[in-house]
Amino acid sequence: MSKNRLNLLTIIEAIEKIEEYSNIFKNGESFHHDSKSFDVTMMQFIVIGEMIDKIDEIFKRKHSQIAWGKIKNFRNIIAHNCFGIDADEIWDIIENKIKPLKKDLLKIIEND
């Protein structure tokens, strides 16, 4: 298995954990108030950013439909500014961006 494929599978696994940890909540505020669920979810976003950093640049250029840089930058915000994280922004990402990212990554794995 290629390094890039393994990294993508790790990202998908982290996304599935985010989905699992957040699926019982109705909104960002209730999610944020459950510190265990919120904290472990933040760690999974960090894992995603770390794995993106390990994917080679040629692969990223080939699959430029993925916002690799934005996702990596989001990881940096979480890792270095953990007290300034906006729970509603995190919730919006979970509700609106994680599923499409997972779908796109699965498609890449299937077709590469």
C-alpha positions in Angstrom: 0.0 0.0 0.0 1.4 3.4 -0.9 2.2 6.0 1.7 -0.4 8.4 0.2 -3.1 5.8 0.3 -2.3 4.9 3.9 -2.5 8.6 4.9 -5.8 9.0 3.2 -7.2 5.9 5.0 -6.0 7.4 8.3 -7.8 10.7 7.4 -11.0 8.8 6.6 -10.7 6.9 9.9 -10.3 10.3 11.8 -13.3 11.6 10.0 -15.4 8.6 11.0 -14.3 9.2 14.6 -15.4 12.8 14.4 -18.7 11.7 13.0 -19.1 9.2 15.9 -18.0 11.6 18.6 -20.3 14.4 17.4 -23.4 12.6 16.2 -25.3 12.7 19.5 -25.3 16.5 19.6 -27.8 18.9 18.1 -25.6 22.0 17.9 -22.2 23.5 18.5 -23.0 24.8 21.9 -24.1 21.4 23.3 -21.1 19.8 21.6 -18.7 22.3 23.1 -20.1 21.8 26.6 -19.2 18.1 26.5 -15.5 18.6 26.9 -14.5 15.0 26.4 -16.3 14.7 23.1 -15.1 18.1 22.0 -11.5 17.5 23.0 -11.2 14.1 21.3 -12.8 15.6 18.2 -10.2 18.4 18.1 -7.5 15.8 18.3 -8.9 14.0 15.3 -8.8 17.3 13.3 -5.1 17.5 14.3 -4.6 13.9 13.1 -6.1 14.9 9.7 -3.8 17.9 9.4 -0.8 15.7 10.3 -1.7 13.1 7.7 -2.2 15.8 5.0 1.3 17.1 5.8 2.7 13.6 5.0 1.0 13.4 1.6 3.4 14.2 -1.2 3.0 17.4 -3.1 2.7 15.8 -6.5 -0.3 13.8 -5.2 -1.9 17.0 -3.8 -1.5 18.8 -7.1 -3.0 15.9 -8.9 -6.0 16.1 -6.6 -6.3 19.8 -6.2 -10.1 19.6 -5.7 -9.2 19.0 -2.1 -8.4 22.1 -0.1 -5.2 20.5 1.4 -3.7 23.8 2.5 -6.9 25.1 4.2 -7.3 21.8 6.1 -3.7 21.9 7.2 -4.1 25.5 8.3 -7.2 24.6 10.3 -5.1 22.0 12.1 -2.6 24.7 13.0 -5.3 26.9 14.4 -6.6 24.1 16.6 -3.1 23.0 17.8 -1.8 26.5 18.6 -5.0 28.4 19.6 -7.0 25.8 21.5 -8.6 28.4 23.8 -9.8 30.6 20.9 -11.7 28.0 19.0 -15.2 28.9 17.9 -17.5 26.0 18.7 -20.0 27.1 16.1 -17.4 27.2 13.4 -16.3 23.7 14.4 -19.9 22.5 14.3 -20.3 24.0 10.9 -17.3 22.1 9.6 -18.6 18.9 11.2 -22.1 19.4 9.7 -21.2 20.7 6.3 -17.6 19.9 5.3 -16.6 16.6 6.8 -19.0 14.3 4.9 -18.1 15.9 1.5 -14.4 15.6 2.3 -14.8 11.9 3.2 -16.7 11.3 0.0 -14.0 13.0 -2.1 -11.2 11.0 -0.4 -13.0 7.7 -0.9 -13.4 8.6 -4.5 -9.7 9.3 -4.8 -8.9 6.0 -3.2 -11.3 4.1 -5.4 -9.9 5.7 -8.6 -6.2 6.0 -7.9 
